[in-house]
Each structure stands twice: as C-alpha cells, then as structure tokens.
Amino acid sequence: MTSRQKLLEHIRQHPKGVTFEELKSLLRSFGCELVRSEGSHYIYRRAGAPAITVARHKSHVYSAAVREVLRAIADLQEES
C-alpha cells in the first residue's frame, strides 16, 4: 500500500480530524495544483477537472469539506 493510499484511507476513516496539510498533500498527490487562495479558501485544480475549494479554519478542515474533496478524488480516480 502506497503512502497516498494510506493517507486516503486515513482521511476516509476519520473525516472530522483531517488537518489542512493532510488534505493538501492528498490533493497534490492526485495532481491538483493550488491556483488561487482568498482568505481562508484555497482553490485546487487539475487539468480537465472542475476546481476543488477547501476552506481552512485553524488547523483542521470541516468534515463536510473533506467529504466534498473525497467525492472529487473519486471522480478523478474514475477518469484515470
């Protein structure tokens, strides 16, 4: 199991305790790049895919935003 798979599984199992750094690392491992940040909102995009917005509040990310990122990653995996 690769480190990307381990991180993805950890985030799936514990969506309430995900740090922004973990989510950023996961997005980057799937080829998403930071295209813009405005205040606490960070927008990531991968070529040919819709943008993914992550709101950073202190060190953790809200679980609803984590679930949204997981759905977007599932879509990216289907494309591959």
C-alpha positions in Angstrom: 0.0 0.0 0.0 1.5 3.3 -1.0 1.6 6.4 1.2 -1.1 8.0 -0.9 -3.4 5.1 -0.4 -2.7 5.1 3.4 -3.4 8.8 3.6 -6.6 8.4 1.6 -7.8 5.6 3.8 -7.0 7.5 7.0 -9.0 10.5 5.7 -11.9 8.3 4.8 -12.0 6.7 8.2 -11.5 10.0 10.2 -13.1 12.9 8.2 -13.5 15.0 11.4 -9.8 15.0 12.3 -8.3 15.9 9.0 -5.7 18.7 9.0 -5.4 21.1 6.1 -1.8 19.8 5.5 -3.1 16.2 5.1 -5.8 17.3 2.6 -3.3 19.5 0.7 -0.9 16.6 0.5 -3.6 14.2 -0.8 -4.8 16.7 -3.4 -1.2 17.3 -4.7 -0.6 13.5 -4.9 -3.6 13.4 -7.3 -2.1 16.1 -9.5 -4.1 19.0 -8.2 -2.3 22.4 -8.0 -3.2 25.4 -6.0 -4.5 28.0 -8.4 -5.7 30.7 -6.0 -6.2 31.4 -2.3 -8.5 34.1 -1.0 -8.5 34.5 2.8 -9.3 31.0 4.2 -10.4 29.5 0.9 -7.9 27.6 -1.2 -8.8 26.5 -4.8 -7.1 23.5 -6.3 -7.5 22.3 -9.9 -6.3 19.5 -12.1 -6.2 19.9 -15.9 -9.5 18.9 -17.3 -11.3 18.6 -14.0 -13.5 21.0 -12.0 -12.0 23.2 -9.3 -12.0 22.0 -5.7 -12.4 24.6 -3.0 -11.1 23.9 0.6 -11.9 26.3 3.4 -9.2 26.3 6.1 -10.3 27.0 9.6 -7.5 26.9 12.1 -5.6 23.7 11.6 -8.5 21.4 10.7 -10.9 21.3 7.8 -14.6 20.9 8.3 -15.8 17.3 7.7 -18.3 18.5 5.0 -15.4 19.9 3.0 -13.5 16.7 3.5 -16.4 14.7 2.1 -16.6 17.0 -0.9 -12.9 16.5 -1.6 -13.3 12.7 -1.3 -16.1 12.8 -3.9 -13.9 14.9 -6.2 -11.0 12.5 -5.8 -13.3 9.6 -6.5 -14.2 11.3 -9.8 -10.5 11.9 -10.6 -9.8 8.2 -10.0 -12.6 7.2 -12.4 -11.1 9.4 -15.1 -7.7 7.7 -14.8 
